[in-house]
Each structure stands twice: as structure tokens, then as C-alpha cells.
Amino acid sequence: MKTTEIRELSTPDLLERIDTEKTMLVRMRLNHAITPLDNTQKLKEAKLTVARLLTELRSREMKQKSK
């Protein structure tokens, strides 16, 4: 997910997306522990997506506090 797409999301949508991405990451890690994934790069991409979402959420919080 690109940062431009993330910025277009509303805050409730952002929170929901963070929740779903985290659960997908946990599932992928569990699946990888049982049977190795074909493409382990997907784990890295999922972690980066979660980090991008959390960064956008934090920046919105900081903007709100500064007002």
C-alpha cells in the first residue's frame, strides 16, 4: 500500500486497516513457521505496511495536538 493511498484513508478506516494488516502478519508468521512460504518477501512487505499505517496515525495525532 502506497503512502498516498494511506493518506486518503479516514482515521476510522486507518484504524481498521491497521487491525487487519496486523492479523494478516500474524497469520503469515504462523504459516511460515509450519510450512515455509514461497516468497518470504511478503513478510517484510506486511511489516512495512503496518509501519506506514502506524506512522500516518501518529502524524495525525501530532497534528491534532498541535492545533
KOLKE-921768 format. One record per residue: residue number from 0; residue in three letters; chain; x, y, z of N, C-alpha, C, O in turn. Coordinates in pm, 1 decimal, padded with zeros to 6 digits. Layout:
ATOM   num   residuo   cadena     n_east    n_north       n_up    ca_east   ca_north      ca_up     c_east    c_north       c_up     o_east    o_north       o_up
ATOM   NUM       ala        A          X          Y          Z          X          Y          Z          X          Y          Z          X          Y          Z
...
! end
This chain:
ATOM   num   residuo   cadena     n_east    n_north       n_up    ca_east   ca_north      ca_up     c_east    c_north       c_up     o_east    o_north       o_up
ATOM     0       met        A    00084.2   -00116.8    00000.0    00000.0    00000.0    00000.0    00089.3    00124.0    00000.0    00181.1    00134.7    00081.3
ATOM     1       lys        A    00063.0    00215.2   -00089.1    00143.9    00334.9   -00102.4    00103.0    00440.4   -00000.6   -00009.2    00439.3    00050.2
ATOM     2       thr        A    00194.2    00530.2    00028.2    00166.3    00633.3    00127.9    00056.5    00727.6    00081.7   -00018.2    00779.6    00164.6
ATOM     3       thr        A    00044.8    00750.6   -00048.0   -00062.9    00836.9   -00096.4   -00199.0    00773.1   -00070.6   -00295.2    00842.6   -00038.0
ATOM     4       glu        A   -00207.2    00642.0   -00085.0   -00331.8    00570.8   -00057.0   -00363.2    00575.0    00091.7   -00479.3    00585.5    00131.3
ATOM     5       ile        A   -00260.1    00566.7    00173.1   -00279.4    00567.3    00318.3   -00329.7    00703.8    00363.8   -00417.4    00711.4    00449.9
ATOM     6       arg        A   -00275.9    00810.9    00307.9   -00316.3    00945.8    00347.4   -00461.1    00975.0    00310.9   -00525.2    01058.3    00375.1
ATOM     7       glu        A   -00513.3    00908.3    00209.5   -00651.2    00930.4    00166.8   -00752.7    00863.6    00259.6   -00870.8    00898.2    00256.6
ATOM     8       leu        A   -00708.7    00769.3    00341.2   -00799.6    00699.0    00430.8   -00843.0    00788.8    00546.2   -00766.6    00873.1    00593.4
ATOM     9       ser        A   -00967.2    00769.3    00590.7   -01012.0    00839.8    00710.4   -00952.3    00769.8    00832.7   -00902.5    00657.7    00823.0
ATOM    10       thr        A   -00957.9    00836.1    00945.8   -00897.5    00779.9    01066.8   -00962.5    00647.9    01108.6   -00889.8    00554.4    01142.0
ATOM    11       pro        A   -01096.8    00635.3    01108.6   -01154.8    00504.5    01142.5   -01114.7    00393.9    01044.5   -01090.8    00280.0    01084.5
ATOM    12       asp        A   -01107.7    00429.0    00916.4   -01063.8    00331.6    00816.9   -00918.2    00292.7    00839.7   -00879.9    00177.2    00821.3
ATOM    13       leu        A   -00838.6    00389.7    00879.4   -00697.7    00365.2    00907.3   -00681.8    00268.4    01024.5   -00600.5    00176.1    01019.3
ATOM    14       leu        A   -00759.5    00290.0    01129.1   -00754.4    00200.3    01244.8   -00797.2    00059.2    01207.8   -00736.5   -00038.3    01252.1
ATOM    15       glu        A   -00901.4    00048.3    01127.1   -00948.9   -00083.1    01083.4   -00844.0   -00152.3    00997.1   -00821.9   -00272.8    01009.6
ATOM    16       arg        A   -00780.4   -00076.2    00910.5   -00678.1   -00132.5    00821.7   -00556.6   -00180.7    00901.0   -00498.1   -00284.2    00869.2
ATOM    17       ile        A   -00519.1   -00104.8    01004.5   -00407.9   -00145.6    01090.9   -00439.8   -00279.8    01155.7   -00355.4   -00369.2    01160.6
ATOM    18       asp        A   -00561.3   -00292.5    01204.8   -00603.4   -00416.2    01270.8   -00597.2   -00535.1    01174.8   -00545.8   -00641.1    01210.5
ATOM    19       thr        A   -00648.9   -00517.9    01053.8   -00649.2   -00629.1    00958.9   -00507.6   -00664.3    00912.6   -00474.8   -00781.8    00896.1
ATOM    20       glu        A   -00425.1   -00563.6    00891.8   -00287.4   -00589.8    00848.0   -00207.8   -00662.1    00956.3   -00126.3   -00749.2    00925.8
ATOM    21       lys        A   -00231.0   -00626.7    01081.9   -00160.4   -00694.8    01190.8   -00202.6   -00841.2    01200.7   -00118.5   -00928.5    01222.1
ATOM    22       thr        A   -00332.0   -00868.5    01185.2   -00377.5   -01007.4    01191.2   -00324.1   -01087.8    01072.8   -00289.8   -01205.1    01087.8
ATOM    23       met        A   -00316.9   -01025.3    00955.7   -00260.5   -01094.1    00839.0   -00112.8   -01126.3    00860.7   -00065.5   -01232.9    00821.6
ATOM    24       leu        A   -00040.7   -01033.9    00923.0    00101.1   -01055.4    00950.4    00120.6   -01171.1    01048.0    00209.7   -01253.9    01028.9
ATOM    25       val        A    00038.3   -01177.2    01151.8    00048.1   -01286.8    01248.7    00018.1   -01420.3    01181.6    00086.7   -01519.4    01206.7
ATOM    26       arg        A   -00084.1   -01423.2    01096.6   -00117.5   -01546.7    01025.3   -00004.8   -01591.3    00933.8    00027.4   -01709.9    00926.2
ATOM    27       met        A    00054.7   -01495.3    00864.6    00164.8   -01529.5    00774.7    00283.7   -01583.1    00853.3    00350.1   -01676.7    00808.6
ATOM    28       arg        A    00311.2   -01525.7    00968.7    00422.2   -01574.7    01051.0    00395.6   -01716.4    01100.0    00485.6   -01800.5    01100.4
ATOM    29       leu        A    00271.6   -01742.9    01141.3    00237.2   -01878.0    01187.1    00245.7   -01977.8    01072.1    00298.2   -02087.8    01088.9
ATOM    30       asn        A    00194.8   -01940.1    00956.8    00202.4   -02028.5    00840.9    00346.8   -02053.8    00800.7    00381.9   -02164.7    00760.3
ATOM    31       his        A    00429.6   -01952.7    00811.6    00569.7   -01966.9    00775.6    00642.4   -02058.0    00874.5    00736.2   -02128.0    00836.2
ATOM    32       ala        A    00600.8   -02057.9    00999.8    00663.2   -02144.7    01099.9    00628.5   -02291.6    01073.2    00709.9   -02380.5    01098.1
ATOM    33       ile        A    00509.2   -02315.8    01023.3    00464.9   -02452.6    00997.3    00521.6   -02502.3    00864.4    00589.9   -02604.6    00858.7
ATOM    34       thr        A    00492.2   -02428.6    00759.0    00545.6   -02462.1    00626.7    00603.7   -02335.1    00567.8    00534.3   -02233.6    00561.6
ATOM    35       pro        A    00727.3   -02337.6    00525.0    00791.0   -02215.6    00474.1    00714.0   -02154.0    00357.1    00662.1   -02224.5    00270.6
ATOM    36       leu        A    00708.2   -02022.1    00357.0    00641.7   -01950.7    00248.7    00725.9   -01958.0    00122.0    00848.4   -01969.1    00127.9
ATOM    37       asp        A    00659.4   -01951.8    00008.4    00731.5   -01949.6   -00118.7    00810.0   -01820.0   -00133.3    00923.9   -01819.7   -00180.0
ATOM    38       asn        A    00746.8   -01709.0   -00092.3    00810.4   -01578.5   -00105.0    00813.5   -01512.9    00033.3    00712.7   -01459.6    00079.7
ATOM    39       thr        A    00927.5   -01517.1    00097.2    00938.6   -01459.4    00231.6    00941.5   -01307.4    00228.2    00933.3   -01243.7    00333.2
ATOM    40       gln        A    00952.7   -01248.5    00111.1    00949.3   -01102.7    00097.8    00812.8   -01047.8    00139.9    00802.0   -00931.3    00178.1
ATOM    41       lys        A    00709.4   -01130.6    00133.2    00575.7   -01087.4    00173.0    00571.3   -01050.8    00320.7    00497.3   -00960.3    00359.2
ATOM    42       leu        A    00649.3   -01119.6    00404.3    00656.0   -01085.2    00546.2    00710.9   -00944.6    00564.1    00657.4   -00865.7    00642.1
ATOM    43       lys        A    00816.6   -00913.8    00492.5    00877.6   -00781.8    00501.8    00781.2   -00674.1    00452.9    00769.8   -00568.2    00514.7
ATOM    44       glu        A    00712.5   -00700.6    00343.1    00616.7   -00604.4    00289.4    00502.5   -00579.6    00386.8    00456.6   -00466.3    00400.9
ATOM    45       ala        A    00456.1   -00684.5    00454.2    00347.7   -00669.6    00550.4    00392.5   -00585.8    00669.9    00317.3   -00501.3    00718.5
ATOM    46       lys        A    00515.0   -00609.2    00717.2    00567.1   -00529.8    00829.0    00580.8   -00382.6    00790.1    00550.2   -00293.9    00869.8
ATOM    47       leu        A    00626.5   -00357.2    00668.6    00640.0   -00219.6    00622.4    00505.2   -00150.4    00608.9    00492.3   -00031.8    00639.3
ATOM    48       thr        A    00405.6   -00223.9    00563.6    00271.9   -00166.9    00551.0    00216.8   -00128.4    00686.9    00159.7   -00020.5    00702.2
ATOM    49       val        A    00233.3   -00215.7    00786.2    00188.0   -00185.0    00922.0    00261.4   -00061.9    00974.6    00200.2    00024.9    01036.7
ATOM    50       ala        A    00390.0   -00054.1    00950.3    00468.4    00060.3    00996.2    00421.4    00189.4    00929.0    00413.1    00293.4    00994.3
ATOM    51       arg        A    00391.1    00183.7    00800.8    00342.1    00302.9    00730.5    00208.7    00349.1    00786.8    00185.3    00468.4    00805.7
ATOM    52       leu        A    00121.5    00252.3    00813.2   -00009.6    00286.3    00869.0    00004.5    00349.1    01006.9   -00060.2    00449.6    01036.6
ATOM    53       leu        A    00088.6    00290.5    01090.9    00108.1    00344.6    01224.9    00173.8    00482.5    01220.7    00142.6    00568.1    01303.4
ATOM    54       thr        A    00262.9    00504.5    01127.0    00327.6    00634.4    01113.4    00226.8    00741.1    01074.9    00230.2    00852.0    01128.2
ATOM    55       glu        A    00138.1    00709.0    00983.8    00035.2    00804.7    00943.2   -00058.7    00834.4    01059.5   -00097.3    00949.4    01080.1
ATOM    56       leu        A   -00095.3    00733.1    01134.6   -00181.9    00753.3    01250.3   -00114.3    00844.6    01352.0   -00177.5    00935.5    01405.9
ATOM    57       arg        A    00012.2    00820.9    01378.0    00087.1    00902.8    01474.0    00099.3    01046.3    01424.9    00087.3    01139.2    01504.8
ATOM    58       ser        A    00122.7    01066.7    01296.9    00134.3    01203.3    01244.7    00001.3    01277.4    01256.6   -00000.5    01397.8    01282.3
ATOM    59       arg        A   -00108.7    01206.9    01238.4   -00240.3    01269.7    01256.0   -00261.8    01307.4    01401.9   -00317.1    01413.6    01430.6
ATOM    60       glu        A   -00219.5    01223.1    01493.3   -00231.0    01255.2    01635.9   -00149.1    01378.8    01670.3   -00194.8    01465.8    01744.5
ATOM    61       met        A   -00029.2    01386.2    01616.7    00058.4    01500.6    01644.8    00001.2    01630.7    01586.9    00010.7    01736.1    01649.9
ATOM    62       lys        A   -00057.7    01623.3    01468.0   -00119.4    01740.8    01408.0   -00236.9    01788.8    01492.3   -00257.6    01908.8    01510.6
ATOM    63       gln        A   -00313.1    01692.7    01542.8   -00429.5    01726.0    01623.6   -00388.0    01791.3    01755.3   -00455.0    01883.2    01802.4
ATOM    64       lys        A   -00279.5    01745.1    01814.5   -00230.6    01802.7    01940.0   -00176.8    01943.5    01919.8   -00189.7    02028.2    02008.2
ATOM    65       ser        A   -00117.1    01969.2    01805.1   -00056.8    02099.9    01781.5   -00160.5    02208.9    01754.3   -00129.2    02327.7    01762.4
ATOM    66       lys        A   -00281.6    02169.8    01722.7   -00386.6    02269.3    01695.0   -00441.3    02332.7    01817.8   -00529.7    02417.8    01809.1
! end
